[in-house]
Amino acid sequence: MGAQEVVSVPRGAFELFVKILEQMASGNAVTLVPIHAELTTQEAANLLNVSRPFLIGLLDQGKIPFHKTGTHRRIRFEDLLAYMRQEEQRQAQVMSELAAEAQKLDLGY
């Protein structure tokens, strides 16, 4: 048996590592992407779990900023994250409104 080495890891990095392992244990794929990375439309669509044509519709509607490199669209990862967070907030608001309406109608929620 070789010598053991002790390495000090910042708490934030350790917590991230645990979250990654939890996702992997649940069978989810994990991808690490630098925050300043530029994504192709297919990469962005994959991260949103939508089709490429649907993503292009979002881009054309101005919902996610992008720029062109030649004829190819590129999306900054941080802009994609901002859109994802905005959508999560919108969905939470809709669910809250639906729950309030269900309670008002006494539907047992």
C-alpha positions in Angstrom: 0.0 0.0 0.0 1.3 3.4 -1.0 1.5 6.5 1.3 -1.7 8.4 1.8 -1.8 12.1 1.1 -4.1 14.6 2.8 -5.5 17.4 0.7 -7.3 20.4 2.0 -10.4 21.3 -0.1 -12.4 24.5 0.3 -15.9 23.8 1.7 -17.6 25.2 -1.4 -15.7 22.9 -3.7 -16.5 19.9 -1.4 -20.2 20.7 -1.4 -20.2 21.0 -5.2 -18.5 17.6 -5.4 -21.1 16.1 -3.2 -23.9 17.5 -5.4 -22.2 16.2 -8.5 -21.9 12.7 -6.9 -25.6 12.8 -5.8 -26.7 13.6 -9.4 -24.5 10.9 -10.8 -25.8 8.4 -8.2 -29.4 9.3 -9.4 -28.3 8.4 -12.9 -28.2 12.0 -14.2 -25.4 13.1 -16.5 -23.2 15.9 -15.2 -21.4 18.4 -17.4 -19.1 21.1 -16.1 -19.2 24.3 -18.3 -17.2 27.4 -17.6 -19.5 30.3 -17.0 -18.0 32.4 -19.9 -18.3 29.5 -22.4 -20.0 30.0 -25.6 -22.4 27.3 -26.7 -23.7 26.1 -30.0 -27.4 26.0 -30.5 -27.4 22.3 -30.1 -25.4 22.4 -26.9 -27.8 25.0 -25.5 -30.8 23.0 -26.6 -29.4 19.9 -24.9 -28.9 21.8 -21.6 -32.5 23.1 -21.7 -33.7 19.7 -22.8 -35.6 21.1 -25.8 -35.2 20.7 -29.5 -32.8 22.8 -31.5 -35.7 24.4 -33.5 -37.5 25.3 -30.3 -34.3 26.9 -28.9 -33.9 28.9 -32.2 -37.4 30.2 -31.7 -36.5 31.4 -28.3 -33.4 33.2 -29.7 -35.5 34.7 -32.5 -38.0 36.0 -30.0 -35.2 37.7 -28.0 -35.8 35.5 -24.9 -32.1 34.5 -24.8 -29.3 36.8 -26.1 -26.9 35.4 -28.7 -24.4 36.6 -31.3 -23.3 35.2 -34.6 -19.9 33.8 -35.5 -20.1 33.8 -39.2 -23.5 32.2 -39.9 -23.6 30.3 -36.6 -25.4 31.4 -33.5 -23.6 31.3 -30.2 -25.1 31.6 -26.8 -23.1 32.6 -23.7 -23.6 30.0 -21.0 -24.3 32.7 -18.4 -27.1 34.1 -20.6 -28.6 30.6 -20.8 -28.4 30.2 -17.0 -30.1 33.6 -16.6 -32.9 32.4 -18.9 -33.2 29.1 -17.0 -33.5 30.9 -13.7 -36.1 33.3 -15.1 -38.1 30.3 -16.4 -37.9 28.5 -13.0 -39.2 31.7 -11.3 -42.0 32.1 -13.8 -43.0 28.4 -13.4 -43.0 28.7 -9.6 -45.2 31.8 -9.9 -47.7 30.0 -12.2 -47.8 27.0 -9.8 -48.4 29.4 -6.9 -51.3 31.1 -8.8 -52.8 27.7 -9.7 -52.6 26.5 -6.1 -54.2 29.7 -4.9 -57.0 29.3 -7.5 -57.5 25.7 -6.5 -57.8 26.6 -2.9 -60.3 29.4 -3.8 -62.4 26.9 -5.7 -62.1 24.4 -2.8 -60.5 21.7 -4.9 -58.7 20.1 -2.0 -55.2 21.6 -2.6 
